[in-house]
Amino acid sequence: MSHGRSVETLSPTLDRRSFLKTTGVAVAGATLGDMLAARQAPAQTKGTNLRILVWSHYVPAYDVWFDKFTKEWGEKNGVKVRVDHIPHLELPARYAAEFAAGAGHDLIYFVGQILTGQYYRNLVDLSDVAEGLGKKYGGWLESSKSAAQVGGAWYAVPDFFISIPVLWRKDLFQTVGMGEPKTWDDLRKTAGQLKAKGHPTGMQFSHCNDANHNWRALMYCYGVKETDPSGQNIAIDSKEMREALKMGKALYDEGMTPEVFSWDDASDNRFLASGVASWIHDAISAFHSTRITNPKVFEQTFVVPEVAGPGGKWNVGEPNVWAVWKFSKNVAGAKEFIQHIADNQKEAMEASLGYNMPFLKDQYKKPMPYLGKDAKLSALQDQEKITAFLGFPGPMTPPAQEVVTTFIVPDMFTKVARGASIEDTMKWGVGEIRRIYAKHKAS
């Protein structure tokens, strides 16, 4: 781990050729990443300001660590740093306001709703930083490109992704003769039996990030493909999607109560901590918060990376990526900071209590920070092998991102749960998705 070491990045007016000329570097075969990694913080960052916009992390201890980390980096490098944390659902509106004004934060953070494809024309190309990090840390997971690249260029740099496993109550499952769940059908049957005992389950039928990734996890495990691998052609109109909707309806009818129609992203956290839930499908922030608020429930709460369906086992993660506005007043400082926090991902993962899952391959060496020393969470050390992102198996293209931000998939599951026919719902949902893709192809 490298503490306090930064690398020089290019100023907005300095291209690769000028950089080579002015530095006089002529080492045969040396890459820009090599040369940048060998240098210290550039003089142009000293005495500058850096404004960072990030979400309010679901593990509060991480925000405490992050704020201290940024303050120390700023003091060492002569940069006055201001960090603004806001709830993740408020971030898209803030991006839109800053874009319209052509002013705001220097370094921004896409989380939940990844809008790299929507804003890339107004973002700084960060390929120099991303490619240098990839070389330094064994390469990027292939999935990282979906959230951060447009046309092969890195307009964002992945920070981490959030895994969304199954959190289940061992003591409650044992009362109906069930052990660790292996399949979605196991979850359905157990929820049905435990609902009768006062312990239902719940997944959000609402407009929130959890609804987007939870129902997609079910879909992908049922073999649903949102698009083809190119991301250009819609593939959701399928038998597999119809079967997934049928399973969603069964999960609701047999194992849930109507409150799930008004749930937000934190509702399932509270549901688990209350002692009522038989199981939830959520990030390990719920696991950690229950440790504090209800230790007895926590003792009986266990984690399964994902359960399988007819189409296999796919967990849907939430990527988090850094981006820099073209109108940023401190592009060099923003790049320096991205490099620095990437160089300290082990410390960041430890501070997040294992919540922050890395995108760089070398960071999956076991034991991983925090996860490797927690018996209940250790299975998540292989989570990258089963993780898919929104739009799977295609990349998160601009139309795929719009499908996410308009909550079409959760709305399809909601319609069926409330009694609409599967065929009518498919006609509506596929029509909405086709309209979005057609609009983007025409633009």
TISE-889356 format. One record per residue: x, y, z of N, C-alpha, C in turn. Coordinates in steps of 0.05 Angstrom, whole numbers, padded with zeros to 5 digits, always signed. Example, Ala and Ser with C-alpha at 12.3 -4.5 7.8 and 13.67 -1.06 7.14 Angstrom:
<nodes>
+00264-00114+00156+00246-00090+00156+00264-00066+00156/+00257-00045+00142+00273-00021+00143+00258+00001+00157/
</nodes>
This chain:
<nodes>
+00017-00024+00000+00000+00000+00000+00017+00025+00000/+00011+00044-00017+00027+00068-00019+00012+00091-00007/+00021+00101+00015+00008+00124+00028+00022+00150+00020/+00005+00169+00012+00015+00196+00008+00030+00200-00018/+00032+00180-00035+00047+00183-00060+00028+00189-00083/+00032+00211-00097+00015+00218-00119+00031+00215-00145/+00018+00217-00167+00031+00216-00193+00024+00240-00209/+00041+00248-00226+00036+00272-00243+00016+00265-00264/-00003+00283-00269-00023+00279-00290-00021+00303-00309/-00032+00300-00333-00030+00321-00353-00049+00343-00347/-00040+00367-00351-00058+00390-00349-00076+00390-00373/-00099+00405-00372-00117+00405-00395-00104+00414-00421/-00082+00429-00420-00070+00439-00444-00045+00424-00452/-00039+00402-00439-00014+00387-00444-00021+00360-00454/-00015+00354-00480-00022+00328-00491+00002+00309-00488/-00001+00284-00497+00019+00264-00493+00046+00272-00506/+00044+00282-00531+00069+00289-00545+00084+00312-00531/+00069+00332-00522+00082+00354-00508+00094+00345-00482/+00080+00327-00469+00090+00317-00443+00117+00303-00448/+00119+00286-00468+00144+00272-00474+00166+00292-00480/+00159+00313-00495+00179+00332-00504+00189+00348-00480/+00170+00358-00464+00179+00375-00442+00193+00361-00420/+00187+00335-00415+00200+00321-00394+00226+00308-00404/+00229+00305-00430+00253+00294-00441+00256+00264-00436/+00233+00251-00431+00234+00222-00426+00236+00208-00453/+00256+00190-00455+00260+00176-00480+00267+00147-00475/+00255+00135-00455+00260+00108-00449+00245+00090-00468/+00258+00073-00482+00245+00056-00502+00225+00038-00489/+00200+00038-00500+00180+00020-00490+00165+00031-00466/+00173+00053-00455+00159+00063-00431+00132+00074-00439/+00112+00068-00422+00085+00079-00427+00080+00104-00411/+00059+00119-00419+00053+00143-00404+00048+00136-00375/+00034+00113-00370+00028+00105-00343+00054+00101-00327/+00074+00088-00340+00100+00084-00326+00112+00111-00318/+00112+00130-00337+00125+00155-00331+00110+00171-00310/+00083+00170-00311+00068+00184-00291+00072+00173-00264/+00073+00146-00262+00076+00132-00237+00103+00138-00223/+00122+00147-00239+00149+00151-00228+00153+00179-00217/+00133+00196-00221+00137+00224-00213+00121+00232-00189/+00127+00255-00178+00113+00264-00154+00090+00283-00162/+00076+00292-00142+00053+00310-00147+00061+00334-00163/+00046+00341-00184+00054+00364-00201+00051+00390-00187/+00069+00408-00194+00068+00435-00181+00042+00449-00186/+00028+00443-00209+00004+00458-00215-00019+00452-00196/-00017+00432-00179-00038+00426-00160-00034+00441-00134/-00010+00450-00128-00005+00463-00103-00018+00491-00102/-00031+00497-00080-00045+00522-00078-00072+00523-00091/-00082+00500-00100-00108+00499-00114-00130+00490-00095/-00155+00492-00105-00178+00481-00091-00189+00457-00107/-00200+00438-00092-00212+00415-00105-00239+00409-00091/-00261+00411-00107-00287+00405-00096-00296+00378-00105/-00304+00361-00086-00311+00333-00092-00340+00329-00083/-00356+00317-00102-00384+00310-00096-00386+00280-00095/-00394+00269-00072-00397+00240-00068-00423+00235-00054/-00431+00209-00053-00455+00201-00039-00449+00199-00009/-00471+00196+00006-00469+00189+00034-00468+00159+00036/-00444+00149+00043-00440+00120+00043-00458+00105+00062/-00466+00081+00055-00484+00066+00072-00470+00054+00097/-00444+00055+00097-00429+00048+00121-00417+00074+00132/-00429+00086+00152-00421+00113+00161-00391+00114+00168/-00379+00093+00178-00351+00093+00185-00334+00099+00160/-00343+00092+00137-00328+00097+00113-00326+00127+00107/-00348+00142+00111-00347+00170+00106-00328+00184+00125/-00327+00175+00150-00308+00186+00169-00279+00181+00159/-00274+00157+00150-00247+00151+00139-00242+00168+00114/-00261+00170+00096-00257+00184+00071-00251+00214+00076/-00266+00226+00093-00261+00255+00099-00234+00259+00111/-00225+00242+00128-00198+00244+00140-00177+00239+00118/-00182+00220+00101-00163+00213+00079-00160+00236+00060/-00182+00249+00052-00180+00271+00034-00166+00295+00047/-00172+00300+00072-00160+00322+00086-00129+00319+00087/-00121+00295+00094-00092+00290+00096-00078+00292+00069/-00092+00282+00048-00080+00284+00021-00078+00314+00013/-00099+00329+00019-00098+00357+00012-00076+00372+00026/-00073+00367+00052-00052+00380+00068-00024+00374+00057/-00020+00348+00050+00006+00340+00041+00013+00352+00013/-00008+00356-00003-00003+00365-00031-00010+00394-00035/-00016+00409-00014-00022+00437-00017-00048+00443-00032/-00067+00425-00028-00093+00429-00042-00115+00432-00020/-00131+00453-00023-00154+00456-00005-00177+00440-00015/-00185+00420+00000-00206+00401-00010-00232+00406+00005/-00253+00407-00011-00280+00408+00001-00296+00383-00009/-00307+00368+00010-00322+00344+00004-00351+00349+00011/-00369+00345-00009-00398+00346-00004-00410+00319-00007/-00422+00309+00015-00436+00283+00015-00466+00289+00012/-00480+00276-00007-00508+00278-00008-00520+00251-00013/-00546+00246-00007-00558+00220-00012-00557+00212-00041/-00552+00187-00046-00547+00178-00074-00571+00184-00093/-00595+00183-00083-00618+00189-00101-00619+00218-00109/-00605+00235-00095-00605+00264-00102-00583+00271-00122/-00564+00252-00126-00542+00258-00143-00549+00264-00172/-00567+00249-00185-00573+00255-00213-00583+00283-00218/-00600+00293-00199-00610+00321-00202-00587+00341-00199/-00568+00335-00181-00545+00352-00178-00527+00352-00203/-00523+00329-00215-00508+00328-00240-00521+00346-00261/-00547+00343-00263-00562+00358-00284-00559+00388-00279/-00561+00396-00254-00559+00425-00248-00531+00435-00254/-00510+00420-00248-00483+00429-00253-00477+00429-00283/-00488+00410-00297-00484+00409-00326-00497+00433-00339/-00522+00440-00330-00536+00463-00342-00521+00489-00336/-00510+00491-00312-00496+00515-00304-00467+00517-00315/-00456+00494-00323-00428+00494-00332-00409+00500-00309/-00417+00494-00285-00401+00500-00261-00410+00482-00238/-00391+00478-00220-00398+00462-00197-00373+00448-00186/-00376+00422-00180-00354+00407-00169-00334+00399-00190/-00309+00394-00182-00288+00385-00200-00290+00355-00205/-00293+00341-00183-00293+00311-00184-00320+00302-00174/-00334+00286-00191-00361+00276-00184-00361+00246-00184/-00383+00235-00174-00385+00207-00168-00411+00196-00178/-00410+00177-00197-00435+00164-00206-00438+00139-00189/-00461+00136-00176-00467+00113-00159-00497+00106-00163/-00503+00080-00166-00530+00072-00170-00539+00077-00199/-00542+00102-00206-00548+00110-00233-00522+00119-00246/-00511+00101-00263-00486+00107-00276-00491+00122-00302/-00484+00147-00303-00491+00164-00325-00466+00172-00342/-00446+00155-00342-00423+00161-00358-00430+00165-00387/-00447+00147-00398-00455+00149-00426-00471+00173-00432/-00486+00183-00413-00503+00207-00417-00486+00232-00418/-00465+00234-00402-00450+00259-00399-00422+00258-00411/-00415+00236-00424-00386+00233-00431-00376+00256-00448/-00392+00268-00465-00382+00290-00481-00374+00314-00464/-00383+00315-00440-00376+00337-00422-00358+00329-00399/-00346+00304-00402-00328+00294-00382-00299+00292-00393/-00280+00295-00376-00252+00292-00384-00246+00263-00390/-00231+00258-00411-00221+00231-00417-00200+00224-00397/-00206+00203-00381-00188+00195-00360-00172+00170-00367/-00169+00164-00393-00156+00140-00401-00127+00138-00391/-00113+00160-00388-00086+00159-00378-00085+00148-00349/-00104+00157-00333-00105+00147-00305-00114+00118-00304/-00136+00112-00318-00147+00085-00317-00128+00064-00328/-00115+00070-00350-00097+00051-00362-00072+00047-00344/-00063+00068-00332-00041+00065-00313-00047+00048-00289/-00071+00051-00279-00080+00035-00256-00083+00006-00264/-00094+00002-00288-00097-00026-00297-00071-00040-00299/-00051-00027-00310-00025-00039-00312-00012-00044-00285/-00016-00026-00267-00004-00028-00240-00016-00050-00223/-00042-00055-00227-00056-00073-00209-00068-00097-00224/-00055-00107-00244-00063-00133-00256-00086-00132-00275/-00094-00108-00283-00116-00105-00302-00143-00101-00288/-00162-00090-00304-00189-00085-00294-00206-00110-00299/-00226-00114-00281-00247-00134-00287-00261-00125-00313/-00268-00144-00330-00280-00137-00355-00305-00121-00351/-00320-00126-00329-00345-00112-00324-00341-00083-00319/-00317-00075-00311-00312-00047-00304-00316-00029-00329/-00310-00039-00352-00312-00023-00376-00340-00014-00382/-00360-00031-00374-00388-00025-00378-00396+00001-00366/-00386+00006-00342-00394+00030-00327-00376+00055-00333/-00352+00050-00344-00333+00072-00345-00325+00080-00373/-00329+00063-00393-00319+00069-00420-00342+00077-00438/-00335+00094-00457-00353+00100-00480-00335+00100-00505/-00341+00083-00524-00325+00082-00548-00296+00074-00543/-00291+00058-00522-00264+00049-00516-00248+00068-00500/-00258+00092-00495-00243+00112-00478-00255+00113-00450/-00238+00117-00431-00246+00118-00403-00255+00146-00395/-00281+00150-00394-00291+00176-00386-00298+00176-00356/-00293+00153-00343-00295+00151-00314-00275+00130-00305/-00268+00131-00280-00250+00111-00268-00265+00096-00246/-00267+00070-00249-00281+00054-00228-00268+00057-00201/-00284+00060-00181-00275+00061-00153-00280+00034-00140/-00305+00026-00137-00312+00000-00126-00341-00007-00135/-00349-00032-00131-00377-00039-00135-00388-00050-00109/-00414-00050-00107-00428-00060-00084-00440-00087-00091/-00433-00107-00076-00446-00133-00080-00472-00134-00065/-00492-00148-00076-00519-00149-00064-00526-00178-00059/-00516-00190-00038-00521-00219-00033-00548-00223-00018/-00552-00248-00010-00576-00256+00005-00568-00257+00034/-00583-00243+00051-00579-00243+00080-00603-00259+00092/-00597-00281+00106-00619-00298+00115-00616-00305+00144/-00639-00311+00157-00639-00317+00185-00638-00348+00189/-00615-00357+00199-00611-00386+00202-00631-00398+00222/-00636-00384+00244-00655-00395+00264-00683-00397+00253/-00692-00378+00238-00719-00379+00227-00721-00401+00205/-00701-00403+00188-00701-00424+00168-00702-00452+00181/-00688-00455+00203-00688-00481+00216-00715-00489+00227/-00732-00469+00234-00759-00476+00244-00777-00489+00223/-00770-00486+00198-00785-00499+00177-00768-00520+00162/-00747-00529+00175-00731-00551+00165-00713-00543+00141/-00706-00518+00139-00690-00509+00117-00662-00500+00127/-00642-00506+00111-00615-00497+00116-00609-00474+00098/-00583-00470+00091-00575-00448+00073-00589-00450+00047/-00602-00428+00038-00616-00429+00012-00596-00431-00011/-00604-00448-00031-00587-00452-00054-00599-00440-00080/-00626-00438-00080-00640-00429-00105-00661-00409-00098/-00670-00395-00118-00693-00377-00115-00718-00391-00106/-00721-00416-00114-00744-00431-00105-00742-00437-00075/-00718-00442-00065-00714-00445-00036-00723-00420-00021/-00716-00397-00032-00724-00372-00019-00754-00368-00020/-00767-00375-00043-00796-00373-00045-00810-00391-00025/-00802-00416-00025-00816-00435-00007-00813-00428+00022/-00789-00420+00030-00783-00414+00058-00798-00388+00066/-00799-00368+00048-00813-00344+00054-00843-00349+00058/-00854-00367+00042-00882-00374+00044-00888-00387+00071/-00871-00405+00079-00876-00419+00105-00872-00400+00129/-00851-00383+00127-00845-00365+00149-00864-00341+00151/-00876-00333+00128-00895-00311+00129-00918-00319+00148/-00926-00344+00146-00948-00354+00163-00940-00353+00193/-00915-00352+00199-00905-00351+00226-00898-00322+00234/-00905-00303+00217-00899-00275+00223-00873-00265+00214/-00860-00280+00196-00833-00272+00186-00832-00272+00155/-00845-00253+00142-00845-00252+00113-00818-00242+00103/-00815-00241+00077-00792-00229+00064-00800-00203+00050/-00782-00191+00036-00790-00167+00021-00768-00158+00002/-00777-00150-00022-00759-00136-00041-00775-00113-00052/-00761-00091-00058-00775-00066-00065-00789-00067-00092/-00815-00061-00092-00831-00056-00116-00834-00026-00118/-00813-00012-00124-00814+00018-00123-00792+00029-00139/-00791+00056-00140-00770+00069-00156-00746+00075-00138/-00729+00056-00135-00704+00059-00120-00683+00040-00131/-00658+00045-00124-00636+00029-00135-00639+00000-00128/-00648-00007-00103-00650-00035-00095-00670-00049-00114/-00692-00036-00121-00711-00050-00139-00698-00056-00166/-00682-00037-00176-00669-00042-00202-00650-00066-00201/-00634-00068-00180-00615-00090-00181-00626-00116-00170/-00644-00115-00151-00655-00140-00140-00671-00156-00160/-00688-00142-00175-00705-00157-00195-00688-00166-00218/-00667-00151-00224-00649-00160-00246-00633-00184-00237/-00626-00187-00211-00613-00211-00202-00630-00235-00207/-00656-00233-00201-00675-00254-00207-00676-00260-00237/-00678-00239-00252-00679-00242-00282-00655-00256-00293/-00632-00247-00285-00607-00259-00297-00604-00288-00288/-00612-00294-00263-00611-00322-00254-00631-00339-00269/-00651-00326-00281-00671-00341-00297-00663-00342-00326/-00640-00331-00332-00630-00332-00360-00638-00309-00377/-00649-00288-00365-00658-00265-00381-00633-00249-00390/-00634-00241-00415-00614-00223-00427-00628-00197-00434/-00619-00175-00423-00631-00149-00430-00625-00141-00458/-00600-00146-00466-00592-00140-00494-00573-00162-00503/-00565-00161-00528-00543-00179-00537-00517-00168-00527/-00495-00183-00530-00469-00174-00519-00460-00146-00529/-00469-00138-00553-00461-00112-00563-00475-00089-00549/-00498-00096-00536-00514-00075-00523-00531-00060-00542/-00532-00067-00567-00547-00052-00587-00575-00064-00593/-00578-00089-00587-00604-00102-00594-00618-00113-00569/-00643-00106-00565-00659-00114-00542-00664-00144-00543/-00661-00158-00520-00666-00186-00519-00685-00194-00496/-00697-00175-00484-00713-00180-00460-00740-00193-00466/-00750-00191-00491-00775-00203-00498-00772-00233-00502/-00773-00248-00480-00765-00276-00481-00782-00293-00461/-00781-00319-00465-00794-00337-00447-00782-00334-00419/-00756-00330-00417-00742-00328-00392-00753-00304-00376/-00758-00281-00389-00768-00258-00375-00796-00263-00365/-00812-00277-00380-00839-00284-00371-00838-00302-00346/-00819-00321-00346-00816-00339-00323-00806-00323-00298/-00789-00304-00303-00779-00287-00281-00802-00271-00269/-00819-00259-00286-00842-00245-00276-00861-00263-00260/-00864-00287-00270-00881-00306-00256-00869-00312-00228/-00843-00315-00226-00830-00320-00200-00833-00296-00182/-00830-00272-00193-00833-00247-00177-00861-00246-00165/-00881-00253-00181-00909-00254-00171-00912-00274-00149/-00900-00297-00151-00902-00318-00131-00887-00309-00105/-00864-00296-00108-00850-00287-00084-00867-00267-00069/-00881-00249-00083-00898-00229-00070-00922-00243-00058/-00937-00258-00073-00962-00270-00063-00957-00288-00039/-00936-00304-00040-00931-00324-00020-00915-00314+00004/-00897-00295+00000-00878-00288+00021-00876-00259+00029/-00892-00241+00018-00889-00213+00024-00915-00200+00033/-00913-00175+00043-00936-00160+00051-00936-00134+00034/-00959-00120+00032-00961-00097+00014-00943-00074+00020/-00930-00073+00043-00913-00050+00049-00890-00048+00029/-00882-00070+00015-00860-00069-00003-00864-00050-00026/-00889-00042-00032-00895-00024-00054-00886+00005-00047/-00881+00010-00022-00872+00037-00015-00844+00038-00003/-00830+00016-00005-00803+00014+00006-00783+00031-00009/-00763+00042+00005-00740+00055-00007-00716+00038-00003/-00692+00048-00009-00668+00032-00008-00660+00024+00021/-00670+00038+00041-00663+00032+00068-00684+00015+00082/-00706+00010+00069-00728-00004+00083-00721-00033+00090/-00707-00046+00071-00700-00074+00077-00679-00076+00100/-00662-00055+00102-00643-00054+00124-00658-00054+00151/-00678-00036+00152-00694-00034+00177-00711-00060+00181/-00720-00072+00160-00736-00096+00161-00720-00119+00173/-00695-00122+00165-00678-00142+00177-00672-00136+00206/-00665-00112+00212-00658-00105+00240-00682-00107+00259/-00706-00105+00248-00730-00107+00265-00734-00135+00276/-00722-00155+00263-00726-00182+00272-00749-00196+00258/-00763-00181+00240-00786-00193+00226-00778-00208+00202/-00759-00199+00187-00751-00210+00161-00741-00239+00164/-00750-00256+00145-00738-00283+00143-00713-00282+00127/-00713-00265+00106-00689-00260+00089-00693-00235+00073/-00671-00223+00065-00672-00200+00047-00650-00204+00026/-00652-00189+00004-00632-00189-00017-00620-00161-00017/-00597-00157-00004-00587-00130+00001-00557-00130+00006/-00546-00106+00004-00517-00103+00010-00511-00108+00039/-00486-00113+00045-00478-00120+00072-00479-00096+00091/-00487-00073+00082-00492-00051+00100-00515-00058+00119/-00534-00074+00109-00556-00083+00127-00545-00102+00148/-00526-00119+00140-00513-00137+00158-00499-00122+00181/-00484-00101+00173-00469-00086+00193-00487-00069+00211/-00508-00057+00200-00526-00041+00216-00541-00058+00236/-00548-00082+00228-00562-00100+00247-00544-00109+00269/-00518-00111+00264-00499-00118+00285-00501-00098+00308/-00506-00073+00301-00507-00052+00321-00535-00050+00334/-00556-00050+00317-00583-00045+00327-00597-00069+00339/-00590-00093+00330-00603-00117+00341-00583-00140+00341/-00565-00141+00361-00544-00162+00362-00555-00190+00361/-00578-00195+00374-00589-00222+00374-00597-00231+00346/-00609-00213+00331-00616-00220+00303-00590-00223+00287/-00571-00206+00292-00546-00207+00277-00532-00235+00281/-00533-00245+00305-00520-00271+00310-00531-00293+00292/-00557-00290+00284-00570-00311+00268-00571-00304+00238/-00559-00281+00231-00560-00272+00203-00535-00282+00188/-00539-00295+00166-00517-00306+00150-00519-00296+00121/-00497-00299+00107-00495-00287+00080-00490-00308+00059/-00505-00308+00037-00501-00325+00014-00495-00306-00010/-00473-00311-00024-00466-00292-00046-00488-00288-00067/-00503-00309-00073-00527-00308-00090-00539-00336-00091/-00564-00338-00098-00577-00364-00102-00581-00368-00132/-00584-00392-00140-00585-00399-00169-00614-00401-00179/-00617-00396-00205-00642-00400-00219-00637-00419-00242/-00657-00422-00259-00654-00440-00282-00632-00431-00301/-00625-00406-00300-00604-00395-00318-00577-00393-00305/-00574-00403-00281-00549-00401-00267-00549-00383-00243/-00526-00372-00236-00524-00355-00213-00510-00329-00220/-00525-00307-00219-00514-00281-00225-00522-00261-00204/-00503-00248-00192-00509-00226-00173-00506-00200-00188/-00524-00181-00183-00523-00155-00196-00511-00134-00177/-00487-00125-00184-00473-00106-00167-00480-00077-00175/-00473-00059-00158-00476-00030-00164-00448-00018-00167/-00441-00010-00191-00415+00003-00194-00415+00031-00185/-00391+00040-00176-00387+00068-00168-00362+00078-00182/-00365+00101-00196-00342+00110-00213-00338+00140-00209/-00312+00148-00212-00304+00176-00211-00306+00188-00239/-00313+00213-00240-00313+00227-00266-00306+00257-00260/-00296+00270-00281-00287+00298-00278-00300+00314-00300/-00314+00335-00292-00326+00353-00312-00305+00367-00329/-00311+00372-00354-00293+00388-00370-00290+00417-00360/-00310+00426-00347-00309+00454-00337-00295+00455-00309/-00285+00432-00300-00270+00432-00274-00248+00452-00275/-00244+00466-00252-00222+00485-00250-00196+00472-00240/-00198+00445-00234-00174+00432-00224-00174+00403-00234/-00171+00400-00259-00170+00373-00271-00145+00358-00261/-00123+00371-00259-00098+00357-00250-00102+00347-00222/-00113+00364-00204-00118+00355-00177-00137+00332-00175/-00158+00333-00191-00178+00311-00191-00165+00285-00200/-00149+00286-00220-00135+00261-00229-00116+00251-00207/-00102+00269-00195-00084+00262-00173-00099+00247-00151/-00122+00258-00144-00137+00246-00122-00147+00218-00130/-00157+00214-00154-00166+00188-00163-00143+00168-00161/-00120+00176-00170-00096+00158-00169-00090+00151-00140/-00091+00171-00122-00084+00166-00094-00103+00147-00080/-00129+00151-00084-00148+00133-00070-00147+00105-00082/-00141+00103-00108-00138+00076-00120-00113+00062-00108/-00092+00077-00102-00068+00065-00090-00073+00057-00061/-00096+00065-00050-00102+00058-00022-00128+00043-00019/-00134+00027-00039-00160+00012-00039-00162-00008-00016/-00140-00020-00008-00141-00039+00014-00150-00025+00040/-00139-00001+00044-00147+00014+00068-00177+00023+00065/-00185+00030+00041-00213+00038+00037-00232+00015+00041/-00224-00008+00032-00241-00032+00035-00244-00039+00065/-00222-00037+00079-00223-00043+00108-00241-00023+00122/-00239+00003+00114-00255+00023+00127-00285+00019+00121/-00292+00007+00098-00320+00003+00091-00330-00023+00102/-00314-00037+00118-00322-00063+00130-00329-00084+00108/-00313-00083+00086-00316-00102+00065-00338-00096+00045/-00350-00073+00048-00372-00064+00030-00362-00057+00002/-00339-00044+00001-00328-00034-00025-00313-00057-00039/-00325-00068-00060-00313-00089-00075-00296-00078-00098/-00271-00086-00100-00253-00074-00120-00258-00082-00149/-00249-00066-00167-00251-00071-00196-00224-00081-00207/-00203-00077-00192-00176-00085-00202-00169-00113-00194/-00159-00129-00212-00156-00158-00208-00137-00165-00185/-00115-00150-00182-00096-00157-00161-00108-00153-00133/-00129-00138-00131-00141-00133-00105-00159-00155-00096/-00160-00177-00112-00175-00201-00103-00157-00223-00092/-00133-00216-00086-00115-00235-00072-00125-00239-00044/-00127-00265-00036-00137-00271-00010-00114-00273+00011/-00120-00266+00036-00146-00256+00046-00151-00227+00038/-00175-00221+00030-00182-00193+00023-00187-00177+00049/-00183-00151+00048-00188-00134+00072-00216-00139+00083/-00217-00142+00108-00241-00146+00124-00256-00172+00117/-00263-00177+00092-00278-00201+00084-00262-00226+00092/-00236-00225+00089-00220-00249+00095-00218-00257+00124/-00226-00239+00142-00224-00245+00170-00252-00248+00183/-00273-00247+00167-00300-00250+00177-00312-00275+00166/-00317-00295+00183-00326-00321+00173-00352-00320+00157/-00370-00302+00165-00396-00300+00152-00393-00287+00124/-00373-00270+00121-00370-00255+00096-00349-00265+00077/-00334-00285+00086-00310-00294+00070-00318-00304+00043/-00342-00315+00040-00350-00325+00013-00352-00303-00008/-00354-00278+00001-00356-00256-00018-00330-00250-00031/-00308-00263-00023-00282-00258-00036-00281-00268-00065/-00301-00284-00073-00303-00293-00101-00326-00279-00115/-00336-00258-00104-00361-00246-00115-00358-00236-00143/-00333-00228-00151-00330-00217-00178-00335-00237-00199/-00334-00263-00192-00338-00284-00212-00367-00287-00220/-00386-00277-00203-00414-00280-00209-00428-00253-00212/-00413-00231-00214-00425-00205-00215-00430-00195-00243/-00454-00186-00247-00462-00173-00272-00473-00145-00266/-00473-00128-00286-00484-00101-00282-00509-00097-00300/-00522-00076-00294-00547-00069-00308-00543-00068-00338/-00561-00081-00353-00559-00082-00382-00547-00109-00392/-00539-00126-00373-00526-00152-00379-00541-00167-00401/-00526-00181-00419-00497-00183-00421-00484-00161-00436/-00499-00141-00446-00487-00119-00459-00477-00098-00439/-00462-00078-00449-00452-00057-00431-00473-00038-00423/-00467-00021-00404-00486+00000-00395-00485+00024-00414/-00497+00019-00437-00498+00040-00458-00517+00062-00449/-00516+00086-00462-00535+00107-00455-00565+00098-00454/-00575+00082-00474-00602+00073-00472-00606+00054-00449/-00587+00037-00444-00589+00018-00421-00591+00034-00395/-00575+00055-00393-00575+00072-00369-00602+00086-00366/-00614+00094-00388-00640+00107-00387-00662+00087-00378/-00660+00063-00387-00679+00042-00378-00677+00039-00347/-00653+00041-00337-00649+00039-00308-00661+00064-00294/-00655+00088-00304-00664+00112-00290-00694+00116-00292/-00707+00103-00311-00737+00106-00313-00751+00082-00300/-00736+00064-00287-00747+00043-00270-00768+00025-00285/-00763+00020-00310-00781+00004-00326-00783-00025-00315/-00759-00037-00309-00759-00065-00299-00774-00067-00273/-00768-00051-00252-00784-00053-00228-00814-00049-00232/-00821-00031-00251-00849-00026-00257-00862-00051-00269/-00847-00066-00285-00858-00091-00296-00865-00111-00274/-00846-00114-00255-00851-00132-00233-00874-00122-00215/-00876-00096-00212-00897-00085-00196-00924-00089-00209/-00926-00085-00234-00952-00089-00249-00961-00118-00245/-00943-00137-00249-00951-00165-00247-00958-00172-00218/-00943-00162-00199-00949-00167-00171-00977-00157-00163/-00984-00135-00175-01010-00122-00169-01033-00135-00185/-01027-00154-00202-01049-00168-00216-01051-00165-00246/-01033-00149-00258-01034-00146-00287-01024-00172-00300/-01034-00177-00324-01025-00202-00337-00996-00199-00347/-00983-00222-00348-00955-00221-00357-00953-00212-00385/-00971-00220-00403-00969-00212-00431-00974-00182-00434/-00994-00171-00420-00998-00142-00422-00974-00127-00411/-00963-00137-00389-00939-00124-00378-00915-00125-00397/-00911-00148-00409-00889-00151-00428-00893-00131-00452/-00917-00129-00461-00923-00111-00484-00916-00082-00476/-00924-00075-00452-00918-00048-00443-00888-00044-00439/-00876-00061-00423-00847-00058-00417-00829-00059-00441/-00833-00079-00458-00816-00081-00482-00821-00057-00500/-00845-00047-00501-00851-00023-00517-00836+00001-00507/-00836+00005-00480-00821+00027-00468-00791+00025-00474/-00781+00001-00471-00752-00003-00475-00745+00002-00505/-00761-00008-00523-00756-00004-00551-00757+00026-00558/-00775+00040-00546-00777+00069-00551-00752+00083-00543/-00741+00076-00520-00716+00088-00511-00693+00082-00529/-00690+00057-00537-00668+00049-00555-00671+00062-00582/-00695+00064-00592-00699+00077-00619-00692+00106-00617/-00699+00119-00595-00693+00148-00592-00663+00152-00592/-00648+00135-00579-00619+00138-00578-00606+00132-00605/-00617+00113-00620-00606+00107-00646-00611+00130-00666/-00633+00144-00662-00639+00166-00680-00624+00191-00674/-00613+00193-00649-00600+00218-00641-00571+00219-00651/
</nodes>
